[in-house]
Amino acid sequence: MFTLRLASSSLPLQYVGRRRIASRLLVLPNQATHPAQPRFCSTDKVEFPWRHQLNPPERILDNDDLSGMPNNFRARLVRRLVACRELNLAAYEAVPLPFGMKFTWERELAENFAIAFGFAIEELLMNVFGGRVQVDEKGVAIYGLAATTDTTDAESETDSESKDDYLASMFEKNILEKYESFARTVKENPERYQLKLSVRPLEWSVESLFIVPLLSRKAVEEKPHLKGGYQAIEREFASSKSYSKIKEMTYELADKRTVVADAAVSCMEVFQLVDSITGEVQGSEEEEEVVHIVRFELITETNKEDSSGSEGRKQGKWKIVDLDDALDGDVWW
């Protein structure tokens, strides 16, 4: 088996165990056999937030990290350099290597992102839909999913709160709401939909890395007027070229920093959603190669208690804030 743990190292996620991630097969109740169907969009009544396509979103191909900053090689390199400093990495480790080679930190971070993606989807569908898990000797996890039911038992309520907290530690609430909305639809008529989802990650990479200085998502939620603050600064400078105005606007922002990363996870995947009433089908029973883009965020702050005497950056935990641009990157700065 593989495990995921947090450790006190330069990178918050550390991986212990096998390199390969086990596939995950997820099935809603009353699974039926359906012939392979071409992909097409389902009706508004069936909206499972899942992208099943070979190519990543167009912005990834265009090297657009949705930072709102200039999209050229030099600007992206500077953003990557600053982000690496937030992760307590040396400056030279931010420089891209030739011939597709990667520094160890980048390989490990990409792999940890892929593992976190697998665990997060597993927990999401198990807890939101009340799934059960079986793992055979080959490491294939099979889930029978059913809409969760309300309980009045105190212990069950405690367990539910614990699961909610665990999910909240993995997902930002906006992307989590996407799945909970679908779960509510299933709960109303659990026999209507059949879902097949088998995910087998094969390759992974870090596509972009940048920071939002002096600001965090929580600060924006507490002070809504800060939303869009950095993009407003960029627009102000482009129009006025006033450094004093930029300085004034910057001081209005908070005192923490946010690291934002996009990870690409290539998978062999089966995805099919069937509406048993209308007969509409989304996806196919055939296993196909797909790419998922998973956006993560991490909060950092000054580590004033560093025993070495140097003030490095204290890192929080990575959270998934968007999946395949379902929220257009969930930009809040």
C-alpha positions as CSV (number, residue, x, y, z in Angstrom):
1,M,0.0,0.0,0.0
2,F,1.0,3.6,-0.3
3,T,0.7,6.3,2.2
4,L,0.8,10.1,2.3
5,R,2.2,12.0,5.2
6,L,3.2,15.5,6.1
7,A,6.8,16.0,7.2
8,S,9.0,18.9,8.4
9,S,11.0,19.2,5.2
10,S,11.4,21.8,2.5
11,L,8.4,20.3,0.7
12,P,5.2,19.8,2.8
13,L,4.1,16.6,1.0
14,Q,6.3,13.5,1.4
15,Y,5.6,10.2,-0.3
16,V,6.4,6.8,1.2
17,G,5.7,3.5,-0.7
18,R,5.2,2.5,-4.3
19,R,5.6,4.8,-7.2
20,R,2.5,3.6,-9.0
21,I,-0.8,4.7,-7.8
22,A,-3.5,2.0,-7.7
23,S,-6.5,2.5,-10.0
24,R,-9.8,3.4,-8.6
25,L,-13.1,2.1,-9.9
26,L,-16.2,3.9,-8.6
27,V,-19.8,2.7,-9.3
28,L,-23.1,4.2,-8.3
29,P,-25.9,1.8,-7.3
30,N,-27.8,-0.4,-9.8
31,Q,-24.8,-0.6,-12.1
32,A,-25.9,-1.8,-15.6
33,T,-24.0,-2.7,-18.7
34,H,-24.2,-0.1,-21.5
35,P,-22.7,-0.2,-24.9
36,A,-19.8,2.3,-25.5
37,Q,-21.2,5.7,-26.4
38,P,-19.6,8.7,-28.0
39,R,-18.9,11.6,-25.6
40,F,-21.4,14.4,-25.5
41,C,-22.7,16.9,-22.9
42,S,-25.4,15.8,-20.6
43,T,-28.5,17.8,-19.8
44,D,-28.5,20.3,-17.0
45,K,-30.1,17.7,-14.7
46,V,-26.9,15.6,-14.9
47,E,-23.9,17.7,-14.0
48,F,-21.0,15.7,-12.6
49,P,-17.9,18.0,-12.5
50,W,-15.5,15.7,-14.3
51,R,-13.4,16.4,-17.4
52,H,-12.5,13.3,-19.5
53,Q,-10.3,14.5,-22.4
54,L,-6.9,13.7,-23.8
55,N,-5.6,17.3,-24.1
56,P,-5.4,19.6,-21.1
57,P,-7.3,23.0,-21.1
58,E,-6.1,25.4,-23.8
59,R,-4.5,27.7,-21.3
60,I,-2.0,25.0,-20.2
61,L,-0.9,24.7,-23.8
62,D,-0.5,28.5,-23.9
63,N,1.5,28.5,-20.6
64,D,-1.1,30.7,-19.0
65,D,-1.0,30.2,-15.2
66,L,-4.0,32.5,-14.7
67,S,-1.8,34.7,-12.4
68,G,-2.8,37.8,-14.2
69,M,0.9,38.6,-14.8
70,P,2.8,38.8,-18.1
71,N,2.9,35.5,-20.0
72,N,6.4,35.3,-21.4
73,F,9.5,33.1,-20.5
74,R,11.3,35.7,-18.4
75,A,8.2,36.6,-16.4
76,R,7.3,33.0,-15.8
77,L,10.9,32.2,-14.7
78,V,10.8,35.1,-12.2
79,R,7.5,33.8,-10.8
80,R,9.0,30.4,-10.5
81,L,12.1,31.7,-8.8
82,V,10.1,33.6,-6.2
83,A,7.8,30.6,-5.6
84,C,10.9,28.3,-5.1
85,R,12.1,30.7,-2.4
86,E,8.8,30.3,-0.6
87,L,9.4,26.5,-0.6
88,N,12.9,27.1,0.9
89,L,14.7,26.0,-2.3
90,A,17.9,27.4,-3.7
91,A,17.7,29.9,-6.5
92,Y,19.4,27.6,-9.0
93,E,16.8,24.9,-8.4
94,A,14.2,27.2,-10.1
95,V,16.0,27.2,-13.4
96,P,14.5,24.8,-15.9
97,L,16.9,22.0,-16.9
98,P,17.4,21.0,-20.6
99,F,16.2,17.8,-22.3
100,G,13.1,17.5,-20.1
101,M,15.2,16.8,-17.0
102,K,13.8,17.8,-13.6
103,F,15.4,18.6,-10.2
104,T,14.6,16.1,-7.5
105,W,12.3,18.6,-5.7
106,E,10.2,19.0,-8.8
107,R,9.9,15.3,-9.4
108,E,8.9,14.7,-5.8
109,L,6.4,17.6,-5.7
110,A,4.7,16.4,-9.0
111,E,4.5,12.9,-7.7
112,N,3.1,14.0,-4.4
113,F,0.5,16.1,-6.2
114,A,-0.6,13.1,-8.2
115,I,-0.9,11.0,-5.0
116,A,-2.8,13.8,-3.3
117,F,-5.1,13.9,-6.3
118,G,-5.8,10.2,-6.0
119,F,-6.4,10.3,-2.2
120,A,-8.6,13.4,-2.5
121,I,-10.8,12.0,-5.2
122,E,-11.0,8.7,-3.2
123,E,-12.1,10.4,0.0
124,L,-14.4,12.8,-1.8
125,L,-16.4,10.1,-3.5
126,M,-16.4,7.8,-0.5
127,N,-17.5,10.4,2.0
128,V,-19.9,12.5,-0.1
129,F,-21.6,9.5,-1.6
130,G,-21.1,7.1,1.3
131,G,-18.9,4.6,-0.6
132,R,-17.4,1.3,0.6
133,V,-13.9,0.2,-0.3
134,Q,-12.5,-3.2,-1.3
135,V,-8.8,-3.7,-2.3
136,D,-7.6,-6.9,-4.0
137,E,-4.1,-8.3,-4.1
138,K,-3.4,-6.2,-7.2
139,G,-4.1,-3.0,-5.4
140,V,-7.2,-2.2,-7.4
141,A,-9.7,-0.3,-5.2
142,I,-13.4,-0.9,-5.9
143,Y,-16.0,1.5,-4.5
144,G,-19.7,0.9,-4.3
145,L,-21.3,4.3,-4.0
146,A,-24.6,5.3,-2.6
147,A,-26.0,8.7,-1.6
148,T,-25.4,9.4,2.1
149,T,-28.4,9.3,4.4
150,D,-29.3,11.7,7.2
151,T,-28.7,10.3,10.8
152,T,-29.6,11.5,14.2
153,D,-27.2,9.3,16.1
154,A,-24.6,11.4,18.0
155,E,-21.7,9.1,17.1
156,S,-22.7,9.2,13.4
157,E,-22.9,13.0,13.5
158,T,-19.5,13.1,15.0
159,D,-18.1,10.8,12.3
160,S,-19.7,13.0,9.7
161,E,-18.2,16.1,11.1
162,S,-14.8,14.4,11.2
163,K,-15.1,13.4,7.5
164,D,-16.2,16.9,6.6
165,D,-13.1,18.3,8.3
166,Y,-10.9,15.8,6.6
167,L,-12.4,16.8,3.2
168,A,-12.0,20.4,4.0
169,S,-8.3,19.9,4.7
170,M,-7.9,18.5,1.1
171,F,-10.3,20.7,-0.9
172,E,-11.1,24.4,-0.9
173,K,-14.9,24.8,-0.2
174,N,-15.7,26.2,-3.7
175,I,-14.6,23.0,-5.6
176,L,-16.0,20.8,-2.9
177,E,-19.4,22.4,-3.4
178,K,-19.3,21.3,-7.0
179,Y,-19.4,17.6,-6.0
180,E,-21.7,18.1,-3.0
181,S,-24.2,19.6,-5.4
182,F,-24.2,16.5,-7.6
183,A,-24.4,14.3,-4.4
184,R,-27.6,16.1,-3.4
185,T,-29.1,15.3,-6.9
186,V,-28.2,11.7,-6.4
187,K,-29.6,11.6,-3.0
188,E,-33.0,12.7,-4.3
189,N,-33.1,9.7,-6.7
190,P,-30.2,7.3,-6.0
191,E,-31.4,4.8,-8.6
192,R,-31.5,7.2,-11.5
193,Y,-27.7,7.6,-12.2
194,Q,-25.0,5.1,-12.8
195,L,-21.4,6.3,-12.6
196,K,-18.3,4.4,-13.6
197,L,-15.0,6.0,-12.8
198,S,-11.7,4.2,-12.9
199,V,-8.6,6.4,-12.6
200,R,-5.0,5.0,-13.1
201,P,-2.4,7.8,-12.9
202,L,0.6,7.2,-15.1
203,E,2.7,10.4,-15.4
204,W,2.7,13.7,-13.6
205,S,4.4,17.1,-13.9
206,V,4.3,20.6,-12.4
207,E,3.1,22.9,-15.1
208,S,3.3,26.3,-13.3
209,L,4.3,27.7,-9.9
210,F,3.9,31.3,-8.6
211,I,3.1,33.2,-5.5
212,V,0.5,35.8,-4.5
213,P,2.6,37.9,-2.1
214,L,1.2,39.5,1.1
215,L,-2.2,37.9,0.6
216,S,-4.2,34.7,1.4
217,R,-7.6,33.3,0.4
218,K,-8.8,33.6,4.0
219,A,-7.8,37.2,4.2
220,V,-9.9,37.9,1.1
221,E,-12.9,36.1,2.5
222,E,-12.6,38.1,5.7
223,K,-12.0,41.4,3.8
224,P,-13.9,41.1,0.5
225,H,-12.6,44.5,-0.7
226,L,-9.2,42.8,-1.2
227,K,-10.5,40.5,-3.9
228,G,-8.9,41.2,-7.2
229,G,-6.3,43.5,-5.4
230,Y,-3.3,42.3,-7.4
231,Q,-4.9,42.5,-10.7
232,A,-6.1,46.0,-9.8
233,I,-2.5,47.0,-9.0
234,E,-1.4,45.8,-12.3
235,R,-4.1,47.7,-14.1
236,E,-3.3,50.8,-12.1
237,F,0.4,50.7,-12.9
238,A,-0.3,50.1,-16.6
239,S,-2.4,53.2,-16.7
240,S,-0.8,55.7,-14.3
241,K,2.9,54.4,-13.9
242,S,2.6,55.9,-10.4
243,Y,4.8,54.0,-7.9
244,S,3.4,56.0,-4.9
245,K,-0.1,54.8,-5.8
246,I,1.1,51.2,-6.2
247,K,2.8,51.4,-2.8
248,E,-0.4,52.7,-1.2
249,M,-2.4,49.9,-2.8
250,T,0.1,47.2,-1.7
251,Y,0.0,48.3,1.9
252,E,-3.7,47.6,2.0
253,L,-3.1,43.9,1.4
254,A,-2.5,41.4,4.1
255,D,0.8,40.0,5.4
256,K,0.9,36.3,4.2
257,R,1.8,34.7,0.9
258,T,0.1,32.1,-1.2
259,V,1.9,29.6,-3.5
260,V,-0.2,28.5,-6.4
261,A,0.7,25.4,-8.5
262,D,-0.8,23.6,-11.5
263,A,-0.1,19.9,-11.8
264,A,-0.8,17.8,-14.8
265,V,-1.7,14.1,-14.1
266,S,-1.9,11.8,-17.1
267,C,-4.2,8.8,-16.5
268,M,-5.7,5.8,-18.1
269,E,-9.3,6.3,-17.2
270,V,-12.9,5.0,-17.7
271,F,-15.6,7.6,-17.2
272,Q,-19.3,7.0,-17.9
273,L,-22.3,8.7,-16.4
274,V,-25.7,7.2,-17.4
275,D,-29.1,8.7,-16.7
276,S,-31.3,5.6,-16.5
277,I,-34.5,7.6,-17.0
278,T,-33.5,9.6,-20.1
279,G,-30.9,7.2,-21.4
280,E,-28.4,10.0,-21.8
281,V,-24.8,9.0,-21.5
282,Q,-21.7,11.1,-20.7
283,G,-18.4,9.5,-21.5
284,S,-17.7,5.9,-22.5
285,E,-17.0,2.4,-21.1
286,E,-13.7,2.3,-22.9
287,E,-10.5,3.0,-21.0
288,E,-8.8,6.1,-22.5
289,E,-5.8,8.2,-21.8
290,V,-6.7,11.6,-20.3
291,V,-5.0,14.5,-18.6
292,H,-6.2,16.2,-15.5
293,I,-5.0,19.6,-14.4
294,V,-5.1,20.0,-10.6
295,R,-4.6,23.4,-9.0
296,F,-3.1,23.5,-5.5
297,E,-2.6,26.4,-3.0
298,L,-0.3,26.6,0.0
299,I,0.0,29.4,2.6
300,T,3.5,30.5,3.8
301,E,4.6,32.8,6.5
302,T,7.9,33.9,8.2
303,N,9.3,31.1,10.3
304,K,10.6,33.2,13.3
305,E,11.3,30.1,15.4
306,D,13.8,28.5,12.9
307,S,16.4,26.8,15.2
308,S,19.1,27.4,12.6
309,G,18.8,31.1,13.2
310,S,17.8,32.0,9.7
311,E,14.3,33.2,9.0
312,G,13.0,30.7,6.4
313,R,9.4,30.3,5.3
314,K,6.9,28.3,7.4
315,Q,4.7,26.3,5.1
316,G,1.1,25.2,5.6
317,K,-0.6,22.3,3.7
318,W,-1.4,22.1,0.1
319,K,-5.1,22.1,-0.8
320,I,-6.9,21.4,-4.1
321,V,-8.7,24.6,-5.2
322,D,-9.7,23.6,-8.7
323,L,-9.8,20.6,-11.0
324,D,-9.6,20.9,-14.7
325,D,-10.5,24.6,-14.5
326,A,-14.1,23.8,-13.3
327,L,-13.8,27.1,-11.5
328,D,-11.6,28.8,-14.0
329,G,-8.7,28.5,-11.6
330,D,-10.8,29.9,-8.7
331,V,-8.9,33.2,-9.0
332,W,-9.4,35.4,-5.9
333,W,-6.4,37.8,-6.0
